[in-house]
Amino acid sequence: MQLGVTGHIGDAFVAGAERVWADDTDGLQPSLHPVSLSFRERELERDYLDSMRRQTAVVMRFGILLTLILYLLFGAMGLWTMSGDSGLVWTVRSAVFVLTAVLFGISFTPVFAEYRERLMLPFCLMLGLAVTAILAKAPDTVVDQYYVGYILVIVGAFTVLGLRFCNAMLVSLALFGLYLAAEFFFRDSSRAHVLGNSMFILSTLIISSVGGYLYERQRRLAHYRLRVIEQQRAHSEHCALHDALTGLPNRRLLMERMHQALARDKRFHTYAAALFIDLDNFKPVNDAHGHEFGDKLLKCVAERLKCVVRDTDTVTRVGGDEFVVLLEDLAEPECARHLMERVVSAFATPFEVDGENLMVEMSIGSALDPVDAQTPRELLHAADRAMYEMKKCRGRR
């Protein structure tokens, strides 16, 4: 007899990917909320947000740095254009600069990556409030130079500040409201002047929102299509390595796991065993009840075999009514015998198929690594020969 190591790495993921692929890949157009652009499938939305976390954190960090640079430039312009009695304006500028610098430092921490959207939304609103405070005190001779602040924040919210479309839209509408509040409550500008500036800000809002909407939509669609491709690849790999009827690993995957098992045996001085199982008189059952009944019986056999072996072992279907169980990481040869007895005992209970109880007899042969074979192919052939010897002795076919 021989012992072998199985390698179940990735099986759970492949099975999950297969289920997702079956549910979500009927087409390449996912279901998006028309306004927020969120995926209606919660799992897909969480996957998208997780995948974008690192990318958007880097974009936001760059946007914060750019905000610091622009504030320095506007401060330099203020020194040149504004009078000396603008203490409140400089207080606001200094406070915003300090808060922006602090946020830039926070952007390098895991906290920022986790709560970046919740931090950047009030940050953008703070920038709009700062512009409003500056406009409230700016002299009429230079006030037009600072209306651009609203435009910069709106453009930034949809681009380098990294907000999602719905949050960037909320910030932009709030900034437009702040501008109108500044004009109505703090300044005495002409209607023509207010209307002209409003049209500039509103046009910027519309263009930025349309561009931001289309950009985020295309980014989400690209993410979805990438996941579809990955899931289809996982599905194809799963189909190539598993039996279509029972879902068990097939011969190809069995041989791969045998190679891994035998390699570990040599390294850690453990054992691996192959149990070759053939169902006796399965053809008469198929002929009497039909192929659909036979397929259901094979599925029942597969499930029972999986239940009686360890999680680290591999149950495979290698032929019509032939199964192989690979037992891995056995401390001593006797462990293989105990596990084989459990497999034999599992067939002492009838199988229930379509309400009918059916006893199934089987022939089993075993081979142990490195006692009976030195390679995966030799191990499988040795177990096959042992099974046929048992079948021959019992007069089974």
Sequence and secondary structure as in RCSB ss.txt:
>XXXX:A:sequence
MQLGVTGHIGDAFVAGAERVWADDTDGLQPSLHPVSLSFRERELERDYLDSMRRQTAVVMRFGILLTLILYLLFG
AMGLWTMSGDSGLVWTVRSAVFVLTAVLFGISFTPVFAEYRERLMLPFCLMLGLAVTAILAKAPDTVVDQYYVGY
ILVIVGAFTVLGLRFCNAMLVSLALFGLYLAAEFFFRDSSRAHVLGNSMFILSTLIISSVGGYLYERQRRLAHYR
LRVIEQQRAHSEHCALHDALTGLPNRRLLMERMHQALARDKRFHTYAAALFIDLDNFKPVNDAHGHEFGDKLLKC
VAERLKCVVRDTDTVTRVGGDEFVVLLEDLAEPECARHLMERVVSAFATPFEVDGENLMVEMSIGSALDPVDAQT
PRELLHAADRAMYEMKKCRGRR
>XXXX:A:secstr
 BB     TTHHHHHHHHHHHHHH SSS   B TTT  BSSHHHHHHHHHHHHHHHHHHHHHHHHHHHHHHHHHH
HHHHHHS TT HHHHHHHHHHHHHHHHHHHHTTSHHHHHHHHHHHHHHHHHHHHHHHHHHHHS TTTGGGTTHHH
HHHHHHHHTTT   HHHHHHHHHHHHHHHHHHHHHH    HHHHHHHHHHHHHHHHHHHHHHHHHHHHHHHHHHH
HHHHHHHHHHHHHHHHB TTT  B HHHHHHHHHHHHHHHHHHT EEEEEEEEETTHHHHHHHH HHHHHHHHHH
HHHHHHHHS TTSEEEE SSSEEEEEEEEESSHHHHHHHHHHHHHHTTS EEETTEEE   EEEEEEEEBTT SS
HHHHHHHHHHHHHHHHHHHT  
